[in-house]
Each structure stands twice: as C-alpha cells, then as structure tokens.
Amino acid sequence: MAQVLEFKLPDLGEGLTEAEIVRWLVAVGDVVAIDQPVVEVETAKAMVEVPCPYGGVVTARFGEEGTELPVGAPLLTVAVGAVESAGAAAALGSAGLSASGGESSGESSGNVLVGYGTGAPAARRRRIRPAAPGAELGNGARPAGRAEAQAPTRAPVPVPAAVPAAAPPPGPEASGPVPVISPLVRRLAREHDLDLRQLSGSGPDGLILRADVEYAVRAAGTTDVPDTAAVAATAAAVGGGRGERVPLRGVRGAVADKLSRSRREIPDATCWVDADATELMAARASMNAAGGPKISLLALLARICTAALARHPELNSTVDMEAREIVRLPEVHLGFAAQTERGLVVPVVRDAHSRSAESLAAEFGRLTDAAREGKLTPADLTGGTFTLNNYGVFGVDGSTPIINHPEAAMLGVGRIVPKPWVHRGELAVRQVVQLSLTFDHRVCDGGTAGGFLRYVADCVEHPAVLLRSL
C-alpha cells in the first residue's frame, strides 16, 4: 500500500520567510524521482528550483503560479510506494488522508535546502476503515480499494478538495498564539514590546504580516495604532483612488525591508574624497596589454579594498546589540551592487582577501552573468561583510548609500571623468573619480573611516602603494 507524504516549502536561505511560485515543473499524476525539481520559486534573493526529497506519484499541488507561500507551507503531496498502487494512494491523498512531514526509509533523501532534512523516522500510516459498497469519499472519489490499475508512468488522480479556510484570529480576550506570517514577525513584536492581540492583521483571514508590526512600531511613539480598515480606506481616498499599486514583494520587498532596517538601526555617516585615477587606469591598460585574462577596474578596486580592510579591520565587522559587542570578522566576503531586470542584487565574492586581481575579475564576471540570467543562488547573495558599490556606471559622481545590513561599511565609486587637476605643480587634465565611504559610527570614529578612505585614494592615485602589502 502506498504512503502519501506531504512536502513543505523548505527554508531557502538565511532571512527568507516566503517564496512565490513561478512555474510548476510537475503535474498531479506525474511520477517523480527522489531529488527531482518539482517547482520553480522566486524568493527575495533568487530564482530557485526546489527538489522533492520523495519519489513517487504526485497526488496534489498547493498553490497556483503567482501564489506566495510562507516557509513551511505545503507544496505538494507524493504517494510513496509501488507505482501500481499509486492510484489508491492518490485517492487517499485527495481526501486529505496524508501523513504530514513523514518519511519512508529508502524513499527520501537529505539533499534538500537550507534548514530542511529528511532523516526523521518514518511516519505511521493511518488505518482506513472500509467503506460501504458503492460509497464515495468526501470529494466524490471512489474508495481506494476500487481504484483501477494505472499506467506505470502516469496515474490520473482526482483534483484534491479545496483546503478549508483558516479560522479567524482570536480576539483580544482569547487565549493561545496569534497567527502571524512567520516567527520573525513574532520576534519583532517581542523586541518592541507589542501585544499582537491588539493588532489587526492585513493578511488573509486576519493573518498578521511584518508590515503590520512595523507600522505599529512607527505609530507607537505618537498615536495609537489606527484600525486597519480605516487605514485602507484613507489610503484609497488619497488622489480619489487614482494611482497604480505595486505590491512590495520578491526582490523589491526584500530590498525595502533590508534598507528600512538598516536606516532604522544603523547610525551611519559618510565621508568622501576626490582622487586622480590616471595612473590606476594606465596600470590596468598595461596589465591587459600583457595578455591573459582581462582585469576589470572593479577587480582592482576590490583588491585595494581588501588591502585597506587589512589595515582597518574595524570596518569589516558587524554589531551584536543583544550582547552589546562589535564582532570583527576574519574573512572578507565582498559584496558588490548589481542592477538587474529583477532589481538590485548584491552578489558576494567569498574570501576576497585571499584572491588576486585576476581571480577577483573572474569571480565578478561569473556572478554578474548569473545575476543577469537570474541564476544566482541564495548562497551567492548572503554572507557579505563589506560592500563595494560602483554607481559610476550610472553616470553619477557621488552618493550617500544605505549600508547593507548587517555590514558596517560600504565604499562607493563614482564615474571616472577628465577634469582639471593640479599635477606636479601644474594644471592638467586628469582622470578624476569621487570615492565615498558610508560607515556605521558604532564600530569606529571618523579618524578610522578617514584613514581607510585616504589609503584607498592613495592606492588609486599611486597603485605602487599596494606593493607594500603584497
């Protein structure tokens, strides 16, 4: 007899709490192998194909394309066992008789995604009472014992019954936990001493979203939290109901959350300096003229960054406010801002401090290509310790960027343009660039930040300065 197992949306990477279904790769009735990709989802960081840890027949799918699901929500159910008994298991699965989260030895693997494993003991199978002759299941399907033999490659399975709507959240006087979209929302409310029972959730069936808690946090210091319906009515009345509403989700939503948190938590400051990049440009031209892989300007700037961080390690750190400690990090994982059709992403070059300019150029090229094709993995987009932002590609000179939380600093590089410059006591036209450093004032004072930026500018103006640290 086949066993119907439920596969839930696994943890796709650090900080990710939901994903949007982009494309189903299997249909109800398909036979899937262990670790076969079954759905393509878009998270706040990347497009990911999710593999199923079970092998068997797909009996149900939960969610249409375009639906956003929280981590831990059911994705699909699979009838694990002999293929010839798949029809019976499918009927049971469509009637809701599934073993949630169970595994069968030999029918699952551990090769799923972050925070999700399949090594738990096998779930106990449910005993099904025999039905009266001619009786049907709740959704109109015949009992499992009357299922006809199916082809070995595809088993037609009735569409599962609709999932009943969740009960509304408990009122202020009720007991038990308040339904929230993720544990992160509950923790955020606890950190700000908010009573979740006093909030009206704007999600489905009153589900409390992160935006509800953040709005309550902002309003707590001045006025009472307004009723959600009143807020919606007021917003709709603005401009007479005109204007396009764009959902803040996916990459755009993740960027909004992260930048808002950075601005809320980090007391940042910015300093900047102009530098003569003429010699750096000449050095790059000489390197590329010698043959071999081409060295990008970004790679040279990254090499300068890692040398500067070795001299000023305070800026390669993060702040642990719960422990009230500054954590200085031994490795430099260098993020760089990249604009794509999906929005702004920050791929991360691992162990940038141990790479040569040639190795950095190769890794920048690989990650940039993956970003443009939408193939970056969550691992490619997490774990950065310092960010290099080349906004000169947009034709601008300067910026005061927002730090990529939880990092402590970001180096900005403007466009390199010919400008009048005093060189060796004479006025000349030189290739000038503006450099800016935005830093977390909790990790260092202005002297450290200024020393870092001055060293970077010296290396840009006189690349031979780097020879001291090689």
RODO-2510 file (C-alpha; in nm, 4 decimals, decimal comma):
residues 470
     n   res          X          Y          Z
     1     m     0,0000     0,0000     0,0000
     2     a     0,1365     0,3421    -0,0914
     3     q     0,2045     0,6054     0,1717
     4     v     0,1113     0,9691     0,0993
     5     l     0,3724     1,2167     0,2236
     6     e     0,3472     1,5937     0,2364
     7     f     0,6408     1,8039     0,1113
     8     k     0,6535     2,1526     0,2612
     9     l     0,8310     2,4615     0,1272
    10     p     1,1787     2,4352     0,2856
    11     d     1,3992     2,7135     0,4197
    12     l     1,5628     2,8560     0,1056
    13     g     1,8301     3,0657     0,2751
    14     e     1,9023     3,2922     0,5699
    15     g     1,6364     3,5502     0,6394
    16     l     1,3894     3,4247     0,3763
    17     t     1,0377     3,3642     0,5052
    18     e     0,8332     3,3211     0,1866
    19     a     0,8597     3,2443    -0,1847
    20     e     0,6412     3,2947    -0,4909
    21     i     0,5540     3,0037    -0,7176
    22     v     0,6816     3,0906    -1,0646
    23     r     0,6339     2,7639    -1,2526
    24     w     0,5281     2,4121    -1,1653
    25     l     0,7609     2,1519    -1,3146
    26     v     0,5267     1,8567    -1,2440
    27     a     0,1542     1,7956    -1,2641
    28     v    -0,0813     1,5916    -1,0487
    29     g    -0,0373     1,2296    -1,1511
    30     d     0,3266     1,2631    -1,2600
    31     v     0,5831     1,0164    -1,1305
    32     v     0,8773     1,1953    -0,9671
    33     a     1,2179     1,0656    -0,8629
    34     i     1,3970     1,1455    -0,5391
    35     d     1,5599     1,4924    -0,5555
    36     q     1,3827     1,5783    -0,8827
    37     p     1,2995     1,9532    -0,9129
    38     v     0,9236     1,9911    -0,8854
    39     v     0,8662     2,3680    -0,8738
    40     e     1,0477     2,6885    -0,9582
    41     v     1,0042     2,9620    -0,6986
    42     e     1,1202     3,3207    -0,6718
    43     t     1,2462     3,4331    -0,3348
    44     a     1,3543     3,7777    -0,2322
    45     k     1,7040     3,6861    -0,3441
    46     a     1,6958     3,4469    -0,6403
    47     m     1,5049     3,2050    -0,8614
    48     v     1,5326     2,8544    -0,7164
    49     e     1,4281     2,5108    -0,8398
    50     v     1,3055     2,3155    -0,5375
    51     p     1,3832     1,9405    -0,5361
    52     c     1,1442     1,6942    -0,3768
    53     p     1,3016     1,4508    -0,1272
    54     y     1,0459     1,1791    -0,2051
    55     g     0,9992     0,9503    -0,5009
    56     g     0,6503     0,8502    -0,6117
    57     v     0,3330     0,9862    -0,7687
    58     v     0,2257     1,3489    -0,7235
    59     t    -0,1220     1,3433    -0,5712
    60     a    -0,1817     1,7124    -0,5030
    61     r    -0,0312     2,0562    -0,5592
    62     f    -0,0948     2,3504    -0,3273
    63     g    -0,0901     2,6948    -0,4846
    64     e    -0,1203     2,8281    -0,8369
    65     e     0,1584     3,0017    -1,0267
    66     g     0,1965     3,3509    -0,8835
    67     t     0,0908     3,2442    -0,5331
    68     e     0,3194     3,3479    -0,2443
    69     l     0,3690     3,0809     0,0215
    70     p     0,5396     3,1086     0,3611
    71     v     0,8231     2,8734     0,4513
    72     g     0,6711     2,5561     0,5971
    73     a     0,3516     2,5706     0,3898
    74     p     0,2592     2,2526     0,1977
    75     l     0,3853     2,2435    -0,1619
    76     l     0,2621     1,9044    -0,2783
    77     t     0,1870     1,5506    -0,1656
    78     v     0,3550     1,2392    -0,3050
    79     a     0,2331     0,8804    -0,2913
    80     v     0,5447     0,6837    -0,1989
    81     g     0,5465     0,3113    -0,2718
    82     a     0,4807     0,0785    -0,5634
    83     v     0,3770     0,2641    -0,8756
    84     e     0,0958     0,0206    -0,9421
    85     s    -0,0680     0,1231    -0,6125
    86     a    -0,0350     0,4934    -0,6895
    87     g    -0,3977     0,5293    -0,7873
    88     a    -0,5177     0,4152    -0,4452
    89     a    -0,2740     0,6425    -0,2641
    90     a    -0,3743     0,9337    -0,4828
    91     a    -0,7381     0,8892    -0,3871
    92     l    -0,6422     0,8886    -0,0214
    93     g    -0,4273     1,1992    -0,0693
    94     s    -0,7080     1,3866    -0,2400
    95     a    -0,9341     1,3058     0,0544
    96     g    -0,6887     1,4701     0,2898
    97     l    -0,5588     1,1411     0,4408
    98     s    -0,1872     1,2225     0,4253
    99     a     0,0974     1,1849     0,6685
   100     s     0,2375     1,5364     0,7152
   101     g     0,6114     1,5634     0,7178
   102     g     0,6720     1,1867     0,7448
   103     e     0,9474     0,9997     0,5667
   104     s     0,9908     0,6484     0,4436
   105     s     1,3271     0,4782     0,4674
   106     g     1,4735     0,4358     0,1225
   107     e     1,2147     0,6679    -0,0327
   108     s     1,3644     1,0054     0,0623
   109     s     1,6976     1,1855     0,0715
   110     g     1,8728     1,4534     0,2732
   111     n     1,9654     1,6644    -0,0292
   112     v     1,7062     1,9345     0,0188
   113     l     1,7677     2,3021     0,1007
   114     v     1,8871     2,5026     0,3961
   115     g     1,7288     2,4067     0,7258
   116     y     1,5345     2,1129     0,5837
   117     g     1,6179     1,7453     0,6220
   118     t     1,4551     1,4120     0,5507
   119     g     1,6242     1,1925     0,8045
   120     a     1,3352     1,1729     1,0524
   121     p     1,1760     0,8349     1,1336
   122     a     0,9052     0,7096     0,9046
   123     a     0,5566     0,8392     0,9762
   124     r     0,2963     0,5926     1,0972
   125     r     0,0479     0,5005     0,8304
   126     r    -0,3169     0,5663     0,9049
   127     r    -0,5592     0,2785     0,9129
   128     i    -0,8512     0,3378     0,6729
   129     r    -1,1849     0,1911     0,7708
   130     p    -1,3505     0,0029     0,4856
   131     a    -1,6343     0,1963     0,3281
   132     a    -1,9743     0,0579     0,2449
   133     p    -2,0167    -0,0799    -0,1097
   134     g    -2,0727     0,1989    -0,3583
   135     a    -1,9764     0,4662    -0,1062
   136     e    -1,7728     0,7617    -0,2196
   137     l    -1,5169     0,9768    -0,0470
   138     g    -1,5917     1,3350     0,0518
   139     n    -1,4780     1,4776    -0,2807
   140     g    -1,6595     1,2289    -0,4990
   141     a    -1,3666     0,9863    -0,5456
   142     r    -1,4277     0,6126    -0,5138
   143     p    -1,2666     0,4272    -0,2216
   144     a    -0,9030     0,3309    -0,2641
   145     g    -0,9786    -0,0371    -0,2941
   146     r    -1,1802     0,0251    -0,6110
   147     a    -0,9129     0,2272    -0,7881
   148     e    -0,8368     0,0924    -1,1315
   149     a    -0,4882    -0,0150    -1,2344
   150     q    -0,2898     0,2742    -1,3764
   151     a    -0,0134     0,3080    -1,6343
   152     p     0,3405     0,2895    -1,4821
   153     t     0,4358     0,6402    -1,5950
   154     r     0,1290     0,8481    -1,5082
   155     a    -0,1597     0,7966    -1,2755
   156     p    -0,4719     1,0085    -1,3277
   157     v    -0,5574     1,1481    -0,9869
   158     p    -0,8701     1,3417    -0,8925
   159     v    -0,8078     1,7037    -0,8039
   160     p    -0,7847     1,7395    -0,4225
   161     a    -1,0670     1,9017    -0,2342
   162     a    -1,0313     2,2675    -0,1545
   163     v    -0,8473     2,3420     0,1683
   164     p    -1,0951     2,4843     0,4189
   165     a    -1,0452     2,8468     0,5122
   166     a    -0,8493     2,9092     0,8298
   167     a    -1,0403     3,0256     1,1307
   168     p    -1,0190     3,3986     1,2048
   169     p    -0,7541     3,5033     1,4556
   170     p    -0,8548     3,5077     1,8203
   171     g    -0,9825     3,8311     1,9671
   172     p    -0,8012     4,0336     2,2328
   173     e    -0,9512     3,8293     2,5149
   174     a    -0,8844     3,4876     2,3573
   175     s    -0,6045     3,2579     2,4665
   176     g    -0,3416     3,0835     2,2542
   177     p    -0,0926     3,2140     1,9986
   178     v    -0,1871     3,4832     1,7494
   179     p    -0,1425     3,3733     1,3851
   180     v     0,1491     3,5520     1,2162
   181     i     0,3153     3,5130     0,8747
   182     s     0,6491     3,3962     1,0239
   183     p     0,8386     3,3637     1,3540
   184     l     1,0340     3,6736     1,2516
   185     v     0,7173     3,8821     1,2940
   186     r     0,6594     3,7440     1,6433
   187     r     1,0195     3,8211     1,7412
   188     l     0,9936     4,1740     1,6005
   189     a     0,6824     4,2377     1,8097
   190     r     0,8513     4,0997     2,1198
   191     e     1,1571     4,3229     2,0685
   192     h     0,9317     4,6306     2,0638
   193     d     0,7004     4,5183     2,3464
   194     l     0,3971     4,4989     2,1192
   195     d     0,0917     4,2925     2,2072
   196     l    -0,0008     4,1083     1,8888
   197     r    -0,3592     4,0704     2,0141
   198     q    -0,4039     4,4448     1,9815
   199     l    -0,3171     4,4408     1,6087
   200     s    -0,5497     4,3792     1,3159
   201     g    -0,3744     4,1669     1,0572
   202     s    -0,3950     4,2767     0,6950
   203     g    -0,3153     3,9292     0,5599
   204     p    -0,5603     3,6555     0,4580
   205     d    -0,8089     3,5760     0,7361
   206     g    -0,6531     3,8394     0,9614
   207     l    -0,3005     3,6992     0,9413
   208     i    -0,0529     3,9481     1,0914
   209     l     0,2215     4,0467     0,8468
   210     r     0,5577     4,2079     0,9120
   211     a     0,4273     4,5336     0,7658
   212     d     0,1518     4,5405     1,0309
   213     v     0,4046     4,5147     1,3146
   214     e     0,6423     4,7715     1,1599
   215     y     0,3555     5,0164     1,1163
   216     a     0,2552     4,9679     1,4798
   217     v     0,6166     5,0243     1,5892
   218     r     0,6323     5,3525     1,3978
   219     a     0,2990     5,4687     1,5360
   220     a     0,3584     5,3572     1,8961
   221     g     0,5581     5,6651     1,9952
   222     t     0,2994     5,9209     1,8807
   223     t    -0,0516     5,7851     1,8404
   224     d    -0,2476     5,4689     1,8861
   225     v    -0,2370     5,2169     1,6036
   226     p    -0,5284     5,3024     1,3722
   227     d    -0,7735     5,0423     1,2631
   228     t    -0,6520     4,8562     0,9533
   229     a    -0,9806     4,9107     0,7685
   230     a    -0,9631     5,2848     0,8376
   231     v    -0,6059     5,2978     0,7115
   232     a    -0,7044     5,1146     0,3933
   233     a    -0,9997     5,3492     0,3389
   234     t    -0,7792     5,6555     0,3896
   235     a    -0,5173     5,5238     0,1502
   236     a    -0,7810     5,4519    -0,1118
   237     a    -0,9165     5,8043    -0,0761
   238     v    -0,5815     5,9663    -0,1494
   239     g    -0,5899     6,1048    -0,5025
   240     g    -0,9512     5,9989    -0,5453
   241     g    -0,8486     5,6329    -0,5744
   242     r    -0,6131     5,7016    -0,8643
   243     g    -0,2621     5,5628    -0,8982
   244     e    -0,1095     5,2235    -0,9578
   245     r    -0,0477     4,9966    -0,6589
   246     v     0,2629     4,7795    -0,6922
   247     p     0,2989     4,5007    -0,4339
   248     l     0,6184     4,5168    -0,2291
   249     r     0,7247     4,1567    -0,2618
   250     g     1,0008     3,9473    -0,4122
   251     v     1,3256     4,1353    -0,4684
   252     r     1,1612     4,4779    -0,4290
   253     g     1,0043     4,3785    -0,0996
   254     a     1,3288     4,2326     0,0352
   255     v     1,5201     4,5467    -0,0608
   256     a     1,2571     4,7635     0,1097
   257     d     1,2719     4,5591     0,4305
   258     k     1,6501     4,5471     0,4438
   259     l     1,7080     4,9136     0,3678
   260     s     1,4399     5,0197     0,6159
   261     r     1,6002     4,8082     0,8847
   262     s     1,9441     4,9472     0,8045
   263     r     1,8229     5,3064     0,8235
   264     r     1,6346     5,2322     1,1456
   265     e     1,9173     5,0519     1,3275
   266     i     2,2488     5,1846     1,1945
   267     p     2,3739     5,5357     1,2810
   268     d     2,5624     5,5859     0,9575
   269     a     2,7893     5,8666     0,8426
   270     t     2,9583     5,9372     0,5086
   271     c     3,2908     6,0898     0,4118
   272     w     3,4242     6,1348     0,0578
   273     v     3,7314     6,2430    -0,1360
   274     d     3,8281     6,3084    -0,4989
   275     a     4,1196     6,1078    -0,6371
   276     d     4,3299     6,1180    -0,9538
   277     a     4,2772     5,7754    -1,1142
   278     t     4,5007     5,8402    -1,4166
   279     e     4,7809     5,6091    -1,3002
   280     l     4,5376     5,3338    -1,1998
   281     m     4,3817     5,3415    -1,5477
   282     a     4,7295     5,3280    -1,7038
   283     a     4,8280     5,0344    -1,4819
   284     r     4,5131     4,8440    -1,5850
   285     a     4,5867     4,9088    -1,9530
   286     s     4,9415     4,7730    -1,9071
   287     m     4,8123     4,4589    -1,7324
   288     n     4,5644     4,3842    -2,0091
   289     a     4,8196     4,4556    -2,2828
   290     a     5,0460     4,1839    -2,1399
   291     g     4,7986     3,9109    -2,2402
   292     g     4,5948     3,6685    -2,0342
   293     p     4,2507     3,7239    -1,8834
   294     k     4,1380     4,0841    -1,8774
   295     i     4,1463     4,2643    -1,5429
   296     s     3,8403     4,4792    -1,4738
   297     l     3,8547     4,8118    -1,2954
   298     l     3,6165     4,6686    -1,0348
   299     a     3,8664     4,3906    -0,9606
   300     l     4,1451     4,6429    -0,9000
   301     l     3,9213     4,8479    -0,6707
   302     a     3,8250     4,5311    -0,4845
   303     r     4,1935     4,4432    -0,4370
   304     i     4,2519     4,7926    -0,2968
   305     c     3,9501     4,7462    -0,0660
   306     t     4,0796     4,4229     0,0830
   307     a     4,4214     4,5813     0,1453
   308     a     4,2555     4,8772     0,3179
   309     l     4,0407     4,6459     0,5337
   310     a     4,3551     4,4626     0,6452
   311     r     4,4818     4,7958     0,7804
   312     h     4,1438     4,8987     0,9247
   313     p     3,9657     4,5759     1,0348
   314     e     3,7080     4,7753     1,2332
   315     l     3,5164     4,8273     0,9096
   316     n     3,4945     4,4538     0,8354
   317     s     3,2644     4,3839     1,1273
   318     t     2,9084     4,3662     1,2497
   319     v     2,7317     4,4800     1,5656
   320     d     2,5591     4,2392     1,8062
   321     m     2,3332     4,4692     2,0071
   322     e     2,1892     4,1887     2,2203
   323     a     2,5377     4,1087     2,3511
   324     r     2,6469     4,4732     2,3106
   325     e     2,9560     4,3640     2,1203
   326     i     3,1314     4,4541     1,7963
   327     v     3,2203     4,1349     1,6085
   328     r     3,5287     4,1780     1,3884
   329     l     3,5281     3,9232     1,1098
   330     p     3,8472     3,7447     0,9988
   331     e     3,7445     3,6874     0,6358
   332     v     3,6419     3,9464     0,3795
   333     h     3,3374     3,8359     0,1805
   334     l     3,2986     4,1250    -0,0608
   335     g     2,9547     4,2137    -0,1915
   336     f     2,9065     4,4311    -0,4973
   337     a     2,5875     4,6017    -0,6068
   338     a     2,4469     4,4844    -0,9401
   339     q     2,1370     4,6211    -1,1114
   340     t     1,9333     4,3570    -1,2973
   341     e     1,5917     4,3354    -1,4616
   342     r     1,4633     4,1837    -1,1348
   343     g     1,6002     4,4747    -0,9325
   344     l     1,9053     4,5443    -0,7196
   345     v     2,1019     4,2415    -0,6013
   346     v     2,4298     4,2172    -0,4100
   347     p     2,6267     3,9037    -0,5064
   348     v     2,9095     3,8108    -0,2712
   349     v     3,2692     3,7176    -0,3622
   350     r     3,3849     3,4710    -0,0988
   351     d     3,7290     3,5104     0,0609
   352     a     3,8073     3,8199    -0,1416
   353     h     4,1045     3,8945     0,0861
   354     s     4,2864     3,5850    -0,0400
   355     r     4,2247     3,6429    -0,4122
   356     s     4,4441     3,8078    -0,6727
   357     a     4,3134     4,0748    -0,9091
   358     e     4,2825     3,8099    -1,1804
   359     s     4,0825     3,5775    -0,9547
   360     l     3,8588     3,8658    -0,8446
   361     a     3,7924     3,9632    -1,2070
   362     a     3,6920     3,6064    -1,2933
   363     e     3,4549     3,5788    -0,9967
   364     f     3,2987     3,9199    -1,0651
   365     g     3,2352     3,8082    -1,4224
   366     r     3,0766     3,4784    -1,3165
   367     l     2,8462     3,6370    -1,0609
   368     t     2,7472     3,9225    -1,2916
   369     d     2,6487     3,6776    -1,5670
   370     a     2,4488     3,4690    -1,3186
   371     a     2,2736     3,7832    -1,1919
   372     r     2,1697     3,8900    -1,5427
   373     e     2,0356     3,5407    -1,6157
   374     g     1,8531     3,5204    -1,2816
   375     k     2,0548     3,2143    -1,1768
   376     l     2,2115     3,3399    -0,8553
   377     t     2,1616     3,1026    -0,5651
   378     p     2,0826     3,2148    -0,2090
   379     a     2,4425     3,1225    -0,1179
   380     d     2,5669     3,3706    -0,3812
   381     l     2,3671     3,6507    -0,2200
   382     t     2,4292     3,6067     0,1516
   383     g     2,7127     3,6310     0,3999
   384     g     2,8763     3,9551     0,2824
   385     t     3,0957     4,1501     0,5270
   386     f     3,1683     4,4652     0,3196
   387     t     3,0141     4,6099     0,0026
   388     l     3,1716     4,7804    -0,2987
   389     n     2,9212     4,9952    -0,4875
   390     n     3,0268     5,1175    -0,8319
   391     y     2,7487     5,3687    -0,9026
   392     g     2,9707     5,5380    -1,1617
   393     v     2,8178     5,3021    -1,4178
   394     f     2,5021     5,5156    -1,3891
   395     g     2,6942     5,8279    -1,4865
   396     v     2,6885     5,9920    -1,1424
   397     d     2,9754     6,1283    -0,9361
   398     g     2,8701     6,0722    -0,5763
   399     s     2,6182     5,9146    -0,3441
   400     t     2,5436     5,8540     0,0223
   401     p     2,4261     5,4917     0,0049
   402     i     2,2475     5,2939     0,2753
   403     i     2,4638     5,0277     0,4389
   404     n     2,3810     4,6682     0,3523
   405     h     2,2621     4,5435     0,6939
   406     p     2,4229     4,3835     0,8996
   407     e     2,7516     4,5039     0,7500
   408     a     2,9365     4,8043     0,8901
   409     a     3,0524     4,9940     0,5813
   410     m     3,0248     5,0444     0,2058
   411     l     3,2709     5,2008    -0,0376
   412     g     3,1136     5,3977    -0,3229
   413     v     3,2900     5,4724    -0,6503
   414     g     3,1654     5,7412    -0,8877
   415     r     3,2332     5,7844    -1,2587
   416     i     3,5882     5,8492    -1,3802
   417     v     3,5898     6,1620    -1,5974
   418     p     3,8503     6,4089    -1,7305
   419     k     3,8769     6,7125    -1,5011
   420     p     4,1254     6,9915    -1,4417
   421     w     4,3676     6,8813    -1,1697
   422     v     4,6891     7,0153    -1,0228
   423     h     4,9550     6,7557    -1,1078
   424     r     5,3179     6,8099    -1,0050
   425     g     5,2533     7,1777    -0,9509
   426     e     5,0874     7,2373    -1,2857
   427     l     4,7281     7,2430    -1,4020
   428     a     4,6488     6,9401    -1,6165
   429     v     4,3540     6,7361    -1,7371
   430     r     4,3444     6,4119    -1,5369
   431     q     4,1057     6,1178    -1,4900
   432     v     3,9288     6,2023    -1,1618
   433     v     3,6963     5,9859    -0,9509
   434     q     3,4990     6,0599    -0,6359
   435     l     3,5217     5,7979    -0,3590
   436     s     3,2805     5,7851    -0,0642
   437     l     3,2701     5,5703     0,2468
   438     t     2,9473     5,5203     0,4397
   439     f     3,0160     5,3566     0,7764
   440     d     2,8441     5,2518     1,0983
   441     h     2,9531     5,5038     1,3595
   442     r     2,9137     5,2393     1,6310
   443     v     3,2139     5,0391     1,5062
   444     c     3,4600     5,3267     1,4675
   445     d     3,5116     5,7018     1,4806
   446     g     3,5769     5,9411     1,1938
   447     g     3,9533     5,9005     1,2228
   448     t     3,9383     5,5311     1,1305
   449     a     3,6939     5,5933     0,8461
   450     g     3,9043     5,8802     0,7146
   451     g     4,2204     5,6694     0,7350
   452     f     4,0561     5,3889     0,5372
   453     l     3,9314     5,6236     0,2663
   454     r     4,2631     5,8077     0,2445
   455     y     4,4504     5,4789     0,1953
   456     v     4,2086     5,3772    -0,0818
   457     a     4,2560     5,7148    -0,2527
   458     d     4,6373     5,6845    -0,2242
   459     c     4,6278     5,3418    -0,3891
   460     v     4,4051     5,4777    -0,6680
   461     e     4,6432     5,7689    -0,7294
   462     h     4,9628     5,5646    -0,6847
   463     p     4,9000     5,1920    -0,7427
   464     a     5,2578     5,1174    -0,6394
   465     v     5,1477     5,1802    -0,2784
   466     l     4,9845     4,8378    -0,2939
   467     l     5,3254     4,6729    -0,3382
   468     r     5,3909     4,7338     0,0328
   469     s     5,1110     4,4931     0,1289
   470     l     5,1712     4,2235    -0,1366
***
